[in-house]
Amino acid sequence: MIIYNVTVNVDKNINDDWLEWMQKVHIPEVMEAGVFIKSQINQVITESDTGYTYAIAYTCASMKDLHQYQVNFAPGLQQKHVVRYGDKAVSFRTILEVIKEF
């Protein structure tokens, strides 16, 4: 299993709008690509006056599946995010391989 993790730091002034948009629009659009088995959004527990940090974890079966998403879907979906929020929601991505679940 592969986890595609997107960590996003969100400006506190847009947090409510961003969180609603992610849950109602963006994450459902990512899931509609048919690549990921499940997804979850998590808030990173930090003390920050500038904003909030979230980690969105998308799980897929293989690197091949993730590559399909990255080539065919990610550029357009990421562009929608940039157009809507610009530098008010800055993200980075991490790819994790599940070794064993307990």
Secondary structure, DSSP 8 states (H G I E B T S, - for coil): -EEEEEEEEEETTTHHHHHHHIIIIIHHHHHHTS--SEEEEEEE----SSEEEEEEEEEES-HHHHHHHHHHTHHHHHHHHHHHHGGGEEEEEEEEE-----
